[in-house]
Amino acid sequence: MIKGTLLVVKNLVFLAVIFSTLPSAAQSPSAPVWSTDNSWLGSYPGTNETYEQHYAKWIRENVNKTILTEPGSPLYDKNDPIKVDCAKSVYALRMLYAYENHLPFVVSSDETLGERPHIIYSNEKNIGHTNLDPDQRFRIFLRQVLGYINTTTLARDTFSLNISPDYVTSGKIMLYYKKDDPSLTRHAHTVYSVSASGVPTILSATIKLEAQNLTVMKRILQPPYTGDDDGYRGWRLWGYDQQRGYYLIPLQETPGTKEYANTHGEVFTSQSDRTKFPREILKWSDSISEFVGITRQDPKQELKDLTDSLCDKLTQQREGLVEDAQKEFEKNNNQCASESQWDRLSTVSLDEKIWELFQAVDAWVKESDPEHDDLISLNRARHDRDEQFKICTINSIDKRFDLRWVRLLYKARLPSADPNDIVQNNSYPLRRWGLSGPVDFSKGLPAEDRFPEDWPAKYEDKVISCSRCNPAKAFCPVEPSPNALSSGEVTQEK
């Protein structure tokens, strides 16, 4: 009996040893996130395009605002939504196309490994989880990458782009710092399309690290302030190799780079050339359009593009955030916001972008009378502006509350970015839009000269009041300011 038992045990041990040496689905010796079967400069099947050129077409024809939130997209996860900010959204789109087409994708660090920078992430990385379906494994890898990357890594993984119609196309990147904070404040967009007149439409995530729809905007709000020796901002293209070993394609063979232009006898138009691309936003935009466009842009189309961008930010984003804050605070018995709630529901950065767009419209009006002596041209431009502004309304306030009203309220620095206003003001959400009570529309618009002309360059000092919220329990970033527009103070515009 004992001998029989020992024999069974020996056999079991033998089988265990045998099976332990066999590869399993859960422990594959090589399990890349996706295999590298193609090259970015290789031919896309059935076309005369490279994969890089097809990426531009894919951005233009296949990507929409809801690609991160739409069921069926590999970027969508119902149980654990993918959170992005501006730079992360740029990376996410590039990663998705690389995944679906088995193209290489890497993220490097500023550390070197021998003569080459250290590769932090690669699609060839073995992340395990081979029992999961490919989309699930892709999202695991995506989250790992998004946890590391930012605008700094984006500057490192991209290169300055030749400003010409051949290269400023869909899929390229705009990376910029703001002039008042060049070391810290950065933003990034993916170029969605470029019109025949050279005006880019851009895709961007505008909310800090949140599962969100992308914003489509037909205007770059400010020039990138690119310095002569600064390779970290402006129009960018994804890099292949600069002694970095990314995809083993030298810059001399990467269309759009300075090295490529020098090798192939092309003129490289640098975005840092102050004589060609001045710092003023309208002149900068016009200069870019001249270099990139085939035809001149119609001024009224430019106004429409600005208005469309404003309307998207106000009705699709700000109005939604104000309503979300109201619902969330009512559900929580109007308790003051925590810092994380405040950061998610406030409109500080969004309000800054909205005001920049209003400033761009004001600049458009002034450009109609460059000598500042033709009142007829100026009034005609104001009329065209108001006709466009009438189309977009904040219906949660009133269907008559259009961009004409919103512009004047922003000009008077009255809208509040503070979600805590629901706790301390009975007229919420009117207060969030700069109103202390219902608007008497029968009195007409306030006259423009009733509002201050000099709006501050930065929006951080907007009206935020925390009088009822204990700072020890709630996030109240600045001192209260008592400004509010009474509906009884409006006057008929003359």
C-alpha positions in Angstrom: 0.0 0.0 0.0 2.8 2.4 0.9 4.7 1.5 -2.3 1.6 2.2 -4.4 1.2 5.6 -2.7 4.8 6.5 -3.3 4.5 5.6 -7.0 1.5 7.8 -7.4 3.3 10.7 -5.7 6.4 10.2 -7.9 4.2 10.3 -11.0 2.4 13.5 -9.9 5.8 15.2 -9.2 7.0 14.1 -12.6 3.9 15.5 -14.3 4.1 18.7 -12.4 7.7 19.2 -13.5 6.8 18.5 -17.1 3.8 20.9 -17.1 5.7 23.6 -15.3 8.2 23.8 -18.3 5.5 24.2 -20.9 4.4 27.8 -21.9 0.9 28.8 -20.8 -1.5 31.4 -22.2 -1.1 33.3 -18.9 2.7 33.2 -18.9 3.8 33.6 -22.5 7.5 34.1 -22.9 6.9 36.9 -25.3 3.6 38.9 -25.1 4.0 42.3 -26.6 1.0 44.7 -26.4 0.9 44.5 -30.1 3.4 43.3 -32.7 5.4 45.7 -34.9 4.5 44.5 -38.4 4.6 47.8 -40.3 6.6 51.0 -40.5 5.3 54.6 -40.3 6.9 55.4 -43.6 5.9 52.1 -45.2 3.0 51.9 -47.7 -0.5 51.7 -46.4 -2.3 48.7 -48.2 -4.2 49.6 -51.3 -3.0 53.2 -51.5 0.0 55.3 -52.6 0.2 56.7 -49.0 2.6 56.0 -46.2 1.1 55.0 -42.9 2.1 58.5 -41.6 0.0 60.1 -44.4 -2.8 57.7 -43.8 -2.7 58.7 -40.1 -3.5 62.3 -41.2 -6.5 60.9 -43.1 -7.6 58.8 -40.2 -7.6 61.8 -37.8 -9.6 63.8 -40.3 -12.2 61.1 -41.2 -12.4 58.7 -38.3 -11.8 60.7 -35.1 -14.6 62.6 -33.5 -15.2 64.4 -30.3 -16.6 61.3 -28.5 -13.8 58.9 -29.4 -12.9 58.6 -25.7 -16.4 58.3 -24.4 -18.2 56.3 -27.2 -19.0 52.6 -26.6 -17.3 50.5 -29.1 -14.1 52.6 -29.2 -11.0 50.8 -27.9 -10.4 54.0 -25.9 -13.7 53.5 -24.1 -14.0 51.7 -20.8 -17.4 51.7 -19.2 -16.2 50.5 -15.8 -13.0 52.5 -15.6 -13.2 55.5 -18.1 -9.9 56.6 -19.6 -8.9 60.0 -18.1 -7.0 62.4 -20.3 -5.8 66.0 -20.3 -4.4 67.9 -23.3 -1.1 66.0 -23.8 -2.6 62.7 -22.9 -5.3 63.0 -25.6 -2.6 63.7 -28.2 -0.8 60.5 -27.2 -3.9 58.4 -26.9 -4.9 59.1 -30.5 -1.4 58.3 -31.8 -1.4 55.1 -29.7 -4.8 53.9 -31.0 -3.8 54.2 -34.6 -0.4 52.5 -34.0 -2.3 49.7 -32.1 -4.9 49.2 -34.9 -2.2 49.1 -37.6 0.6 47.2 -35.8 3.0 50.2 -36.0 5.8 51.0 -33.5 5.1 53.3 -30.6 7.6 54.3 -27.9 8.0 56.9 -25.1 11.5 57.9 -24.1 12.9 59.5 -21.0 15.6 62.2 -20.7 17.9 59.6 -19.3 20.4 57.9 -21.5 21.2 54.2 -21.9 24.6 54.1 -23.4 24.4 56.5 -26.3 20.6 56.3 -26.7 17.9 57.7 -24.4 16.2 55.1 -22.3 12.9 53.8 -23.8 10.3 53.9 -21.0 7.4 52.4 -22.9 7.1 50.4 -26.1 4.4 48.4 -27.8 6.8 45.5 -27.6 6.6 45.6 -23.8 5.5 42.3 -22.2 2.6 43.4 -19.9 1.2 39.9 -19.4 -2.6 39.5 -19.1 -2.6 37.4 -22.3 -5.8 35.8 -21.1 -7.6 39.2 -21.8 -8.8 40.3 -25.3 -6.5 42.7 -27.2 -8.5 45.8 -26.5 -8.4 45.2 -22.8 -4.6 44.7 -22.9 -4.3 47.8 -25.0 -6.2 49.8 -22.4 -3.9 48.4 -19.6 -0.9 49.6 -21.6 -2.6 52.9 -22.4 -3.1 53.7 -18.7 0.5 52.9 -17.9 1.7 55.3 -20.6 -0.8 58.0 -19.7 0.4 57.8 -16.1 3.9 58.8 -17.3 3.5 61.2 -20.2 2.9 65.0 -20.2 3.7 68.0 -22.3 7.4 67.6 -21.4 7.6 64.1 -22.9 5.6 65.3 -25.9 8.3 68.0 -26.5 10.9 65.2 -26.3 9.0 62.8 -28.6 8.3 65.3 -31.3 10.3 67.7 -33.6 9.8 71.2 -35.1 7.8 71.1 -38.3 8.5 72.8 -41.6 5.7 75.4 -42.1 4.3 74.6 -45.5 1.1 73.1 -47.0 2.9 69.7 -47.4 3.6 69.3 -43.8 1.1 71.3 -41.6 -1.6 68.7 -42.0 -4.0 66.6 -39.9 -2.3 64.6 -37.2 0.4 67.2 -36.5 0.7 68.8 -33.1 0.6 72.3 -31.7 2.5 72.6 -28.5 2.9 75.9 -26.7 3.8 77.7 -23.5 2.0 80.9 -22.5 4.1 84.0 -22.6 3.3 84.9 -19.0 4.5 81.6 -17.6 6.9 80.0 -20.1 8.4 77.5 -17.7 5.2 75.9 -16.5 2.1 76.6 -18.4 1.8 74.5 -21.5 -0.9 73.1 -23.8 -1.2 70.7 -26.7 -3.6 70.1 -29.5 -3.9 67.6 -32.3 -4.4 69.2 -35.7 -7.8 67.9 -36.9 -7.8 69.5 -40.4 -6.5 72.5 -42.3 -8.7 74.4 -44.6 -7.7 75.5 -48.1 -7.1 79.0 -46.7 -4.7 77.6 -44.1 -6.9 77.8 -41.0 -6.4 74.8 -38.7 -9.2 73.0 -36.8 -7.8 71.5 -33.7 -8.8 68.7 -31.3 -8.0 69.1 -27.6 -9.0 68.0 -24.1 -9.7 71.1 -22.2 -10.6 69.7 -18.7 -7.9 68.6 -16.3 -7.4 64.8 -16.2 -11.0 63.7 -16.8 -13.0 61.3 -18.9 -14.2 63.8 -21.5 -15.2 64.5 -25.0 -12.6 66.3 -27.1 -13.2 69.9 -28.1 -13.1 70.9 -31.7 -11.9 74.4 -32.2 -11.3 76.4 -35.4 -8.8 78.8 -33.9 -5.5 78.7 -32.0 -5.9 81.1 -29.1 -2.3 82.3 -29.0 1.0 82.0 -30.8 3.4 79.5 -29.3 6.1 82.1 -28.5 8.8 80.0 -30.0 12.3 81.1 -29.2 15.1 80.9 -31.8 16.8 78.1 -29.8 13.7 76.6 -28.3 12.8 73.2 -29.8 10.0 72.6 -27.4 6.9 74.4 -28.7 5.1 75.4 -31.9 4.1 73.1 -34.7 5.4 69.6 -34.2 5.6 66.3 -35.9 6.1 62.8 -34.3 9.8 61.9 -34.4 11.3 58.6 -35.6 14.9 58.9 -34.7 17.5 61.5 -33.7 20.1 59.1 -32.4 17.2 58.0 -30.2 16.6 54.6 -31.7 12.8 55.1 -31.9 11.9 53.5 -35.2 15.3 53.4 -36.8 14.4 56.0 -39.4 16.9 59.0 -39.4 15.6 62.5 -39.4 17.2 63.1 -42.8 14.5 60.7 -44.1 11.6 62.1 -42.0 9.5 64.4 -44.2 8.9 67.8 -42.5 12.0 68.0 -40.4 14.8 70.5 -40.9 17.2 67.7 -41.5 15.0 66.3 -44.3 14.7 69.8 -45.9 18.5 70.2 -45.9 19.0 66.8 -47.4 16.4 67.1 -50.1 16.9 70.7 -51.2 13.7 72.1 -49.5 13.4 75.5 -47.9 12.7 75.0 -44.1 10.4 77.7 -42.8 11.1 78.0 -39.1 8.2 79.0 -36.8 10.7 81.0 -34.7 11.2 83.6 -37.5 9.8 86.8 -35.9 9.7 88.6 -39.3 7.4 85.9 -40.7 5.5 85.0 -37.6 4.9 87.9 -35.2 3.7 87.4 -31.6 0.3 89.1 -32.1 -2.3 86.4 -32.4 -4.2 87.7 -35.4 -1.1 88.6 -37.3 0.5 85.3 -36.3 -2.6 83.3 -37.5 -2.7 85.3 -40.8 1.0 84.6 -41.4 0.6 80.9 -40.7 -2.4 80.8 -43.1 -0.3 82.5 -45.8 2.4 79.9 -45.6 0.0 76.9 -45.2 -3.1 77.9 -47.2 -3.8 77.7 -50.9 -6.4 80.5 -50.9 -7.1 83.5 -48.7 -9.7 83.1 -45.9 -12.9 85.0 -46.1 -13.2 87.4 -43.1 -16.8 86.4 -42.4 -15.8 82.8 -42.4 -13.1 83.6 -39.9 -15.7 85.3 -37.7 -18.0 82.2 -38.0 -15.2 79.9 -37.0 -14.4 82.0 -33.9 -18.1 82.0 -33.0 -18.4 78.3 -33.5 -15.5 77.7 -31.1 -17.0 80.0 -28.6 -20.4 78.4 -28.8 -18.9 74.9 -28.3 -17.0 76.0 -25.2 -20.0 77.8 -23.7 -22.8 75.5 -24.5 -21.1 72.1 -24.7 -18.6 72.6 -21.9 -19.3 75.4 -19.5 -23.1 75.1 -19.4 -22.6 71.3 -18.8 -20.2 71.9 -15.9 -22.5 74.4 -14.3 -25.4 72.0 -14.5 -23.3 69.1 -13.3 -22.2 71.1 -10.2 -25.8 72.0 -9.4 -26.9 68.4 -9.6 -24.0 67.1 -7.5 -24.3 69.7 -4.8 -28.1 69.3 -4.5 -27.5 65.5 -4.2 -25.0 66.2 -1.4 -27.2 68.6 0.5 -25.2 71.6 -0.7 -22.1 70.7 1.2 -19.0 72.8 0.2 -16.8 71.3 -2.4 -13.7 69.4 -1.5 -10.5 70.3 -3.4 -11.0 67.4 -5.9 -14.6 68.4 -6.5 -13.7 72.0 -6.9 -10.9 71.2 -9.4 -13.3 69.0 -11.4 -16.3 71.3 -11.5 -14.8 74.8 -11.6 -14.4 76.6 -14.8 -11.1 78.6 -14.2 -9.1 77.4 -17.1 -12.1 77.1 -19.4 -13.2 80.7 -18.6 -9.7 81.9 -19.5 -10.0 80.2 -22.9 -13.5 81.6 -23.4 -12.2 85.1 -22.7 -9.3 84.7 -25.1 -11.8 83.8 -27.9 -13.9 86.9 -27.1 -10.6 88.9 -27.3 -9.9 87.3 -30.7 -13.4 88.4 -31.9 -12.8 92.0 -30.6 -9.5 91.9 -32.5 -11.3 90.8 -35.6 -13.7 93.8 -35.3 -10.8 96.2 -34.9 -9.0 94.7 -37.9 -12.0 95.8 -40.0 -10.8 99.4 -39.4 -7.0 99.2 -39.3 -6.7 103.1 -39.4 -9.3 103.5 -36.6 -11.0 106.3 -38.5 -13.8 104.6 -40.4 -16.8 104.4 -38.1 -19.0 102.8 -40.9 -16.6 99.9 -41.3 -16.4 99.5 -37.5 -20.2 99.5 -37.0 -20.6 97.1 -39.9 -18.1 94.7 -38.2 -19.9 95.0 -34.9 -23.2 94.3 -36.7 -21.7 91.1 -38.3 -20.4 90.0 -34.9 -23.7 90.5 -33.2 -25.6 88.7 -35.9 -23.3 85.7 -35.4 -23.6 85.9 -31.6 -27.4 85.9 -31.7 -27.3 82.3 -33.1 -25.7 80.8 -29.9 -27.8 80.9 -26.7 -27.3 79.6 -23.2 -30.7 77.9 -23.0 -30.3 76.9 -19.3 -30.7 80.6 -18.5 -33.0 81.7 -21.3 -33.3 81.1 -25.0 -32.7 84.9 -25.4 -29.5 84.8 -23.4 -27.1 84.8 -26.3 -23.3 85.5 -26.8 -23.9 89.2 -27.0 -24.9 89.1 -23.3 -22.2 86.6 -22.4 -19.5 88.7 -24.0 -20.4 91.8 -22.0 -20.6 89.9 -18.7 -17.1 88.4 -19.4 -15.8 91.8 -20.3 -17.0 93.1 -16.9 -15.4 90.1 -15.2 -18.6 89.0 -13.7 -19.0 85.2 -14.4 -17.9 83.0 -11.5 -15.8 80.0 -11.9 -16.5 78.8 -8.4 -18.9 75.7 -8.0 -19.3 76.6 -4.3 -21.6 79.5 -5.4 -24.4 77.0 -5.2 -23.9 76.9 -1.4 -23.8 80.6 -0.9 -26.1 82.2 -3.5 -29.8 81.6 -4.1 -29.6 82.7 -7.7 -27.4 79.8 -8.8 -26.8 79.1 -11.7 -27.4 82.8 -12.7 -24.6 83.8 -10.4 -22.2 81.5 -12.3 -22.9 83.5 -15.5 -22.5 86.9 -13.7 -26.1 87.6 -13.0 -27.7 88.3 -9.6 -31.2 87.8 -10.8 -33.3 87.2 -14.0 -32.6 89.4 -16.9 -35.1 91.9 -18.1 -34.6 91.4 -21.8 -37.2 94.1 -22.7 -34.6 96.7 -21.7 -32.2 95.5 -24.3 -28.4 95.0 -24.1 -26.3 97.2 -21.8 -24.2 99.8 -23.6 -20.7 98.7 -24.2 -19.3 101.8 -22.5 -20.9 100.7 -19.2 -18.2 98.0 -18.9 -14.5 98.3 -18.4 -12.4 98.0 -21.6 -9.2 96.8 -20.0 -9.7 93.1 -19.2 -6.7 91.6 -17.3 -4.4 89.3 -19.2 -4.9 86.5 -16.7 -8.2 85.1 -15.5 -7.1 83.9 -12.0 -8.6 86.9 -10.3 -12.1 86.2 -11.5 -15.0 86.5 -9.0 -14.8 83.6 -6.6 -16.5 83.9 -3.2 -16.1 81.5 -0.3 -17.9 83.4 2.5 -20.0 80.6 3.6 -17.6 77.8 3.0 -15.1 77.2 5.8 -11.7 77.1 4.1 -10.7 74.3 6.5 -13.3 72.1 4.9 -13.7 73.5 1.4 -11.3 74.6 -1.3 -11.5 78.4 -1.6 -8.5 79.6 -3.7 -8.9 83.4 -3.5 -10.6 86.0 -1.4 -14.2 86.9 -2.2 -15.1 89.7 -4.5 -18.6 91.2 -4.3 -19.2 92.1 -8.0 -22.5 91.0 -9.5 -24.6 92.5 -12.2 -28.1 93.4 -11.1 -30.7 93.0 -13.8 -32.1 96.4 -12.8 -28.9 98.1 -13.9 -29.0 97.3 -17.6 -29.6 100.1 -20.0 -30.8 100.3 -23.6 -27.9 100.1 -26.1 -27.8 103.2 -28.2 
